[in-house]
Amino acid sequence: MKKENIAPFFATLQAANPAPETELEYSTPFELLAAVLLSAQATDVGVNKATRKLFPVANTPQAIVDLGEEGLAEYIKTIGLYKSKARHLVQASRMLVELHGGEVPRSRAELEALPGVGRKTANVVLNVAFGEATIAVDTHIFRVGNRTGLAPGKTPLEVELKLEKRVPPEYRLHAHHWLILHGRYVCVARKPKCYDCAVAAYCDFKPKTPAPKGT
């Protein structure tokens, strides 16, 4: 993607969705952290179904510790890899209680020190809960960054670092959500909906996917 196309690319996404939000349901930084930890290799819809039952019972680090791995697993067993996620979430909750007074830390290093929390999860929490202009590269952003030419890279970190350099400052806070939503609903993996794409004019991807018959 040419440098001069980047600003209009994001301006178009912003015009369509001025205040994008995560599709994970949460009301506190800890609920967000728990939901993002549970969302690895799972859909937001599936995580929300589980946390709607879990959070009314346990939505603080101490409550998760008290619930224990087996108790937690009962609430999240519909989510993939639920046993390891239950273990990580209980361990992370214990660390939050013991090291951070039950609060979610606001530094990347302290977040990444928690079991089950990698760079992507830390970036989501920093961006969504604390309003920092971080970009968490998931499978959607990795695909969009490469396919459009906005931030080509062989690894999520490479794509993230390129996005940090190329996304104009005025769009950086919400860039994470615009790119995820674009990848989730328009620039999908197998048959991107180029015919229904508002930013196709700025994209390097060729050839464009034709519209389905009857549309």
C-alpha positions, -999 to +999 in steps of 0.1 A: +000+000+000+014+034-010+021+058+018-004+083+004-032+057+005-028+050+043-046+081+056-076+078+033-078+040+040-082+047+078-103+078+072-128+056+053-129+030+080-134+058+106-162+074+087-181+040+087-174+033+124-162+064+143-160+046+177-153+009+173-154-014+203-144-049+211-170-076+206-160-092+238-184-084+267-168-070+299-173-043+325-139-041+343-103-045+332-101-079+349-132-091+330-116-079+298-083-097+306-101-129+314-122-127+283-092-121+260-073-149+277-102-172+270-106-161+234-074-177+220-085-200+192-121-193+201-148-169+188-159-139+207-194-152+205-184-184+222-164-166+249-194-142+256-217-172+261-194-186+287-186-154+305-223-144+308-225-174+332-191-170+348-189-133+356-220-131+377-204-158+399-167-149+397-155-117+381-125-107+403-091-124+407-098-136+442-132-150+431-115-169+403-088-183+427-116-193+451-134-211+423-103-231+414-094-248+382-121-275+383-148-250+393-138-226+365-136-254+339-173-261+344-181-226+332-158-225+302-158-261+290-177-250+258-145-231+248-116-248+231-086-257+252-106-250+283-085-270+307-053-252+300-072-219+299-087-226+333-052-234+347-037-202+332-066-180+344-064-193+380-026-189+380-029-154+366-056-144+391-034-157+419-005-135+407-028-105+405-039-110+441-004-116+454+016-091+434-008-064+423-034-061+450-061-077+428-057-050+401-048-054+365-013-038+359-010-011+332+024-021+319+031-046+291+059-063+310+037-070+340+008-082+319+031-105+299+044-120+331+010-134+338+004-171+328-015-174+295-009-137+286+012-130+256+019-098+237-014-099+218-035-102+250-014-075+267-019-052+238-057-057+238-059-049+275-036-018+272-057-006+243-093-014+253-091-011+291-065+017+294-068+037+262-032+031+249-026+032+212-014-004+210-022-028+181-028-064+189-021-085+158-044-114+157-051-137+126-074-110+111-049-081+114-021-103+102-041-112+071-053-076+064-018-062+070-003-086+044-031-088+019-036-050+016+001-042+016-005-019+046+020-038+068+034-070+052+054-092+075+061-129+082+053-128+119+027-110+140+054-089+157+068-078+123+033-068+112+027-050+146+060-030+143+052-020+107+017-009+117+032+013+145+053+030+119+028+033+091-006+041+109-010+079+112-011+089+149-046+102+147-059+068+138-036+046+160-059+043+190-087+026+171-067+010+143-067-023+161-105-025+161-110-012+125-086-038+111-100-067+132-136-059+122-125-054+085-108-088+085-136-105+104-165-093+081-151-080+048-115-090+042-122-126+052-097-155+047-110-175+018-131-153-003-126-116+006-156-095-001-138-070-024-171-062-041-184-048-008-152-032+005-151+005+012-113+006+011-107-015-021-094+016-039-064+018-015-056-019-013-028-037-031-047-070-034-052-083-070-074-097-084-104-084-066-130-110-057-161-108-079-196-103-064-216-135-060-243-140-086-277-125-076-262-097-055 
